[in-house]
Amino acid sequence: MTHWTLAARAAKMNPSVIREILKVTERPGIISFAGGLPSPQTFPVAEFEAACAKVLKDDPAGALQYAASEGYGPLREMVAENLGKQSAAAGMPWKVDPAQVLITTGSQQGLDLVAKILIDAGSKVLVESPTYLGAVMAFMPMEPNVVSVASDDNGVEIEDLRAKSDGARFLYVLPNFQNPTGRTMSEARRAALSAEAARSGLPLMEDNPYGDLWFDQAPAAPLTARNPEGGIYLGSFSKVLAPGLRMGFMVAPKAVYPKLLQAKQAADLHSPGFNQRMIFEVMQNGFLDRHVPTIRALYKAQRDAMLQALAQHFPATSNPDDTLTWNTPAGGMFLWARLPKGMNAVDLLPHAVDKGVAFVPGAPFYADHGDTRTMRLSFVTPSVEEIHRGVAALAAAIHAQRS
């Protein structure tokens, strides 16, 4: 009998807690507030159809051949130009050098590459509380000491960061419409965080997959724009074009870019050149300036529907521990809610599924000491009518559990 001996690091590769939990939600007819999936209504199918034909007509050999690990040159230039324009519009000039742009196979690969070049066994890595579970999963095979930094509605709390930053390899942060909470870091907190990171020499890893999905006002300039040599910036095409293409990008300082490139070469040689060319063609002539506002309008209407339904079924009380409470995200795809005192979201989930609705329990998003009363609700995939029915089902499940 063959004996397979796994590497010690393989023990750190655990299945997604959330995906395991969500197996109970797969029965037909369930209204799902669980998945972090962009609405298929937003996929520009006709534009990709035209881009596919154009790429295969104009440069079939280039599109289908091996390519540079850094990525398709014109797409890297477009990314650099767009980031510079967005940052300048937010009042923070940032001249992005295309030579510092690395195209990745989804921004998730960016997390993996950073982990490989910056984390040793036992290294301290700082994250928000709560944080994106997929980032922690990318970091864990490198065997870090993941430390949560206290966070409030405005983002990372600077005093706690100062107390914990000594010796940390980096702080991982999602400033805009964070997954899972939907919160956005305030301008004052960004300035304070940037100043503290510069003072202490703490590198920042800024993940911004949702930044274009603002509803009423664009978020502040990227943290990386304030100190380009002190941060790595991750971006994605998944939320504004289509996730199935698995295309993202990172902007990295010259001090670490060569090692990130080497890690990329070892991982997959390069991201699909055909997909890169299609994205470049679709984004020509300011397409995103016309397309993304339609996504914002759709998601805002769905967020408003969820807020309305929650307010209808969970009236405010003098004691917030007596009812479900929630925040009001200014963009993105998620809303963060907290159950009444004494309830546990993991325990509630199967009862909610029995009522016809699913959500994601919040505790797995914490690197430590997870709040078992929290839950993540995604509002972008269900219709407005489904949102109202789903919230009613959620309310029925909560009231039944409390009675």
C-alpha positions in Angstrom: 0.0 0.0 0.0 1.3 3.4 -0.9 2.1 5.6 2.0 1.6 9.3 1.5 3.5 11.6 3.9 2.0 15.1 3.9 4.2 18.2 4.6 3.7 19.7 8.0 2.3 22.8 6.4 -0.5 20.8 4.8 -2.1 20.5 8.3 -2.6 24.3 8.2 -4.7 24.0 5.0 -8.1 23.6 6.4 -11.4 23.8 4.4 -13.2 27.0 4.4 -15.3 27.0 7.6 -17.9 29.1 5.7 -18.1 26.7 2.7 -18.6 23.8 5.1 -21.3 25.6 6.9 -23.0 26.5 3.7 -23.4 22.9 2.6 -26.6 22.9 4.6 -28.0 25.8 2.4 -27.9 24.0 -0.9 -31.4 22.7 -0.9 -33.6 24.0 -3.7 -35.7 27.1 -3.1 -33.4 28.6 -0.4 -33.1 32.4 -0.5 -29.4 33.0 0.0 -27.9 36.0 1.7 -24.8 33.9 2.2 -22.7 33.9 -0.9 -20.3 36.7 -1.7 -21.2 36.5 -5.4 -21.6 39.4 -7.8 -25.0 39.6 -9.4 -25.0 37.9 -12.8 -27.2 40.8 -14.0 -24.0 42.9 -14.0 -21.9 40.7 -16.3 -21.3 42.5 -19.6 -21.9 39.4 -21.8 -22.2 41.2 -25.1 -19.0 43.2 -24.6 -17.1 40.1 -23.8 -18.5 38.3 -26.8 -17.3 41.1 -29.0 -13.9 41.3 -27.2 -13.4 37.5 -27.6 -14.0 37.7 -31.4 -11.7 40.7 -31.7 -8.8 39.2 -29.7 -9.0 35.9 -31.8 -9.1 37.9 -35.0 -6.4 40.4 -34.3 -3.8 38.4 -32.3 -4.7 34.7 -31.9 -1.1 33.6 -31.5 -0.4 36.1 -28.8 -3.6 35.4 -27.0 -3.2 31.6 -27.0 0.6 31.4 -26.4 2.7 31.5 -23.2 3.2 35.1 -22.1 5.2 37.3 -19.7 4.7 36.6 -16.0 4.2 40.3 -15.2 1.1 40.4 -17.3 -0.1 41.9 -20.6 1.7 45.2 -21.0 -1.3 47.3 -22.3 -3.5 46.0 -19.4 -0.8 46.9 -16.8 -0.5 50.4 -18.3 -4.3 50.7 -18.1 -4.4 49.6 -14.5 -1.7 52.1 -13.6 -3.4 54.9 -15.4 -6.8 54.2 -13.9 -5.4 54.0 -10.3 -3.7 57.3 -10.8 -6.9 59.0 -12.0 -9.0 57.6 -9.2 -6.5 58.6 -6.6 -6.1 62.1 -8.0 -9.9 62.5 -8.1 -9.9 61.6 -4.4 -7.4 64.3 -3.7 -4.3 62.2 -3.4 -2.0 62.1 -6.4 -0.4 58.7 -7.0 1.8 58.1 -10.0 1.6 54.4 -10.5 4.5 52.9 -12.5 3.2 50.1 -14.8 6.4 48.3 -14.1 5.2 47.9 -10.5 1.8 46.3 -11.6 1.6 42.5 -11.5 -1.4 40.8 -13.0 -2.6 38.0 -10.9 -5.1 35.1 -11.2 -7.7 36.8 -9.1 -6.7 39.0 -6.2 -6.8 35.8 -4.1 -3.5 34.8 -5.7 -2.1 38.1 -4.6 -2.7 37.2 -1.0 -1.0 33.8 -1.6 2.0 35.4 -3.2 2.4 37.9 -0.4 2.2 35.2 2.2 4.9 33.2 0.4 7.5 36.0 0.3 6.7 37.8 3.6 5.8 35.2 6.2 8.0 32.7 8.0 6.8 30.2 10.6 5.9 32.2 13.7 5.9 35.6 12.0 3.4 38.1 13.4 0.8 39.2 10.9 -1.9 41.8 11.9 -5.5 41.7 10.6 -8.6 43.7 11.3 -11.3 42.3 13.6 -13.1 40.8 11.9 -11.3 40.2 8.6 -11.7 38.5 5.3 -11.5 34.7 5.9 -9.9 34.0 2.5 -6.9 36.1 3.5 -6.4 34.1 6.7 -6.7 30.9 4.7 -4.0 32.1 2.3 -1.7 33.1 5.2 -2.1 30.0 7.4 0.1 27.5 5.4 3.1 29.7 6.1 2.4 29.2 9.8 2.1 32.8 11.0 1.0 34.1 14.3 -2.1 36.0 13.2 -3.0 38.8 15.6 -6.3 40.7 15.5 -6.2 44.5 15.9 -9.3 46.0 17.6 -11.5 47.7 15.0 -14.7 49.9 15.2 -17.0 51.4 12.6 -14.2 53.7 11.4 -11.6 50.9 10.9 -8.5 49.8 12.8 -8.1 51.4 16.3 -4.7 53.1 16.3 -3.9 52.7 19.9 -4.4 48.9 19.7 -2.4 48.8 16.5 0.5 50.7 18.2 0.5 48.2 21.1 0.7 45.2 18.7 2.7 46.3 15.7 6.2 45.7 17.0 7.8 43.0 14.9 4.8 42.5 12.6 5.5 41.6 9.0 2.5 43.6 7.8 -1.1 44.7 8.5 -3.7 43.3 6.2 -6.6 45.8 5.8 -9.7 46.3 3.6 -10.5 50.0 3.9 -13.5 50.1 1.5 -16.9 48.3 2.1 -15.0 45.5 4.0 -15.8 41.8 3.7 -17.5 40.8 6.0 -18.7 43.9 7.7 -19.3 46.3 4.8 -17.7 49.1 6.9 -15.5 51.8 5.3 -12.5 53.3 7.0 -13.0 57.0 7.7 -10.7 59.7 6.2 -9.4 60.6 9.7 -8.6 57.0 10.5 -6.8 56.5 7.2 -4.6 59.5 7.9 -3.9 58.2 11.4 -3.2 54.7 10.2 -0.8 55.9 7.4 1.0 58.1 9.9 1.4 55.3 12.4 2.5 52.8 9.8 5.1 55.3 8.5 6.3 56.0 12.1 6.7 52.4 13.0 7.9 51.1 9.6 4.9 48.7 9.4 4.1 47.5 5.9 0.5 47.7 4.8 -1.3 45.2 2.5 -4.3 47.0 1.2 -7.0 44.9 -0.4 -9.6 46.8 -2.4 -11.9 44.5 -4.4 -15.1 46.5 -3.6 -13.8 50.1 -3.8 -15.6 50.9 -7.1 -19.0 49.8 -5.7 -19.8 53.0 -3.8 -23.4 54.2 -3.6 -23.5 57.9 -2.9 -19.9 59.1 -2.6 -16.5 57.6 -3.7 -14.3 56.5 -0.9 -11.1 58.3 0.1 -7.9 57.7 -1.7 -6.0 54.4 -1.3 -3.8 54.1 1.8 -1.0 53.0 -0.6 -1.2 56.3 -2.4 0.0 58.0 0.8 3.1 55.9 1.0 3.7 53.9 -2.1 6.9 52.3 -0.9 5.2 51.2 2.3 2.3 49.3 0.9 1.1 46.6 -1.4 -2.2 47.3 -3.2 -4.5 44.5 -4.4 -7.3 45.0 -6.9 -9.7 42.8 -8.8 -11.8 42.8 -12.0 -14.2 40.3 -10.5 -16.6 42.7 -8.9 -16.8 45.2 -11.9 -16.6 42.7 -14.8 -16.9 39.0 -14.1 -15.4 36.7 -11.4 -15.2 33.7 -13.7 -12.2 35.2 -15.6 -10.1 35.1 -12.4 -8.3 38.3 -13.0 -6.8 40.6 -10.4 -3.7 42.8 -10.0 -1.3 44.1 -7.4 0.9 47.2 -7.2 4.1 46.5 -5.2 7.1 48.5 -4.2 10.4 47.8 -6.0 11.7 46.3 -2.8 9.4 43.3 -3.0 8.2 43.2 -6.6 10.9 40.9 -7.9 10.2 38.3 -5.3 6.5 38.5 -5.9 7.2 38.0 -9.6 9.4 34.9 -8.8 6.6 33.5 -6.6 4.1 34.1 -9.4 6.4 32.3 -11.9 6.6 29.3 -9.6 2.8 29.3 -9.1 1.4 29.4 -12.6 4.0 31.1 -15.0 1.4 33.7 -15.9 -2.3 34.5 -15.7 -4.3 33.6 -18.8 -3.2 35.9 -21.6 -6.4 35.4 -23.5 -8.4 36.6 -20.5 -6.1 39.6 -20.0 -6.6 40.7 -23.6 -10.3 40.3 -23.4 -10.5 42.5 -20.2 -8.3 45.1 -21.9 -10.6 45.2 -24.9 -13.7 45.5 -22.8 -12.3 48.3 -20.7 -11.3 50.4 -23.8 -12.9 53.8 -24.3 -14.0 54.3 -20.7 -16.3 51.3 -20.5 -16.1 51.0 -16.7 -17.2 54.7 -16.4 -20.5 53.7 -18.1 -20.9 50.2 -16.7 -20.0 50.5 -13.0 -22.7 53.1 -12.3 -25.3 50.5 -13.3 -23.9 48.0 -10.8 -23.9 50.7 -8.1 -27.6 51.5 -8.8 -28.6 47.9 -8.7 -26.8 47.1 -5.5 -27.9 50.3 -3.8 -31.6 49.4 -4.5 -31.0 46.0 -3.1 -29.3 47.3 0.0 -32.2 49.7 0.6 -34.6 46.8 0.3 -32.8 44.9 2.9 -32.6 47.9 5.2 -36.3 48.5 4.8 -37.2 44.8 5.4 -34.9 44.6 8.5 -36.5 47.8 10.0 -39.9 46.4 9.4 -39.3 43.0 11.1 -36.9 44.2 13.8 -38.1 47.5 15.3 -35.6 49.4 17.4 -35.7 48.9 21.1 -34.3 50.8 24.1 -31.8 47.9 24.6 -30.0 46.8 21.5 -29.3 43.4 23.1 -33.1 42.7 22.8 -33.3 42.6 19.0 -31.3 42.2 15.8 -29.1 45.2 15.0 -27.2 46.0 11.8 -25.1 48.6 10.0 -25.7 50.6 6.9 -22.9 50.0 4.4 -22.1 52.9 2.0 -21.2 50.5 -0.8 -20.1 47.0 -1.6 -22.0 43.8 -1.2 -22.4 43.1 2.5 -24.3 44.1 5.6 -23.2 43.1 9.2 -25.8 42.2 11.7 -25.8 41.1 15.4 -28.3 38.8 17.0 -30.1 39.4 20.3 -28.1 38.5 23.5 -27.9 34.8 24.2 -28.2 33.7 20.5 -25.6 32.0 18.4 -25.5 32.5 14.6 -24.1 29.0 13.9 -26.9 27.4 16.0 -29.5 29.6 14.2 -28.4 28.8 10.7 -30.1 25.3 10.2 -33.4 26.7 11.7 -33.2 29.6 9.2 -32.6 27.2 6.4 -35.7 25.3 7.5 -37.6 28.6 7.1 -36.1 29.1 3.6 -33.2 31.5 4.1 -29.4 31.3 4.5 -26.8 33.6 5.9 -23.1 33.4 6.9 -22.3 33.2 10.6 -19.8 35.9 11.6 -17.6 34.1 14.0 -15.3 32.4 11.4 -14.2 35.9 10.2 -12.4 36.6 13.4 -8.8 35.5 13.7 -9.5 35.0 17.5 -12.4 35.4 19.9 -15.1 35.4 17.3 -18.4 37.1 18.1 -20.9 34.2 17.9 -23.8 36.7 17.6 -22.7 38.2 14.3 -23.8 37.3 10.8 -23.0 38.5 7.3 -25.9 39.2 4.9 -25.2 39.7 1.2 -27.8 41.8 -0.6 -26.6 41.7 -4.2 -27.7 38.4 -5.6 -31.4 38.0 -4.5 -34.1 40.2 -6.1 -35.8 42.9 -4.1 -38.8 40.6 -3.7 -36.6 37.7 -2.5 -34.9 40.0 0.0 -38.2 40.9 1.6 -39.3 37.2 1.8 -35.8 36.2 3.0 -35.8 38.8 5.8 -39.3 37.7 6.9 -38.1 34.1 7.0 -35.0 35.2 9.0 -37.2 37.1 11.5 -39.5 34.0 11.9 -36.4 31.8 12.6 -35.1 34.3 15.2 -38.4 34.8 16.9 -39.0 31.0 17.0 -35.6 30.4 18.6 -36.2 33.1 21.2 -39.6 31.9 22.2 
